[in-house]
Amino acid sequence: MRHWITTFALLMVLLAAQAHEFWLQADRYFLKTGEKAQLKFMVGENFMGEPWDLKVHRVESLQAIESDGVRSLADSVNRENSTLSVRFNTPGTKLLAMQSNPAYIELEAKLFNEYLQEDGLDDVYASREKNKALGNKAREHYSRHTKLFLQVGETRDDIYKKIVGMPIELIPQRNPYELKRADKCQFLVLFNGQPLFGAKVRIWNRFDNRTTIQNAYTQKDGMIEMQISNPGSWMVSVVKMVPSKDPAADWRSYWGSLVFAVKP
């Protein structure tokens, strides 16, 4: 019995390690002026997840960015239940941008190799193969970098173009709240301020209790294009991994995501 419990606990740890996607989720994406939105910090797969444990992880910065200014919300986060209440007193498109502190994980070789292949990190896999390290464990430092767009009232503005300056960042080339079914939108992916070429980008849609996924790879100019197939909530996500400069880890990864919604 004790052996079974230990095995189950280990399995849960490994499953948690695979639950890479992270996002800010709103109880409503379309707000009236002055109306409160409840946000959750989520982690998981298939655009479904569970609360990110803020007793373990740390929000390094969290900003609400509007056309008329920026305010910090990091001190307003409820760390007991991983939520945040926010309201906006002026209409317009609003951007919330969050960065986490670096966290550490160590993965067994098989799990790490599968993770590299699943997330399109072919250069890292090739490096391990070249160095005959595919059978080795991997130590990784990783951090989360996410954006959430909300729409207050009917006024739309160009805050969506804002480059926040995160290590990895997604920038829509149209206001997400102008999009409707069948529309197309491009996203620019930046890594350390430069267009990121050849990165696997996942595009998730949650609608009618189902999740659909599109995959795309960034071009030389860092762009990908997606099409709105359904209304509902949307997430665009990407990861970049590089050799770690810290001897305590082998690799350093940066996880980026962007969330918005489309009306029916």
Secondary structure, DSSP 8 states (H G I E B T S, - for coil): -HHHHHHHHHHHHHHHHH--EEEEEES-SEE-TT-EEEEEEEEEETTEEEE--TTTS-EEEEEEEETTEEEE-GGG-BTTTTEEEEE-SS-EEEEEEEEE--EEEEE-HHHHHHHHHHTT-HHHHHHHHHTT-TTS-EEEEEEEEEEEEEEESS---SGGG-----SEEEEESS-GGG--TT-EEEEEEEETTEE--S-EEEEEEEETTEEEEEEEE--TTSEEEEE--SSEEEEEEEEEEEE-SSTT-SEEEEEEEEEEEE--
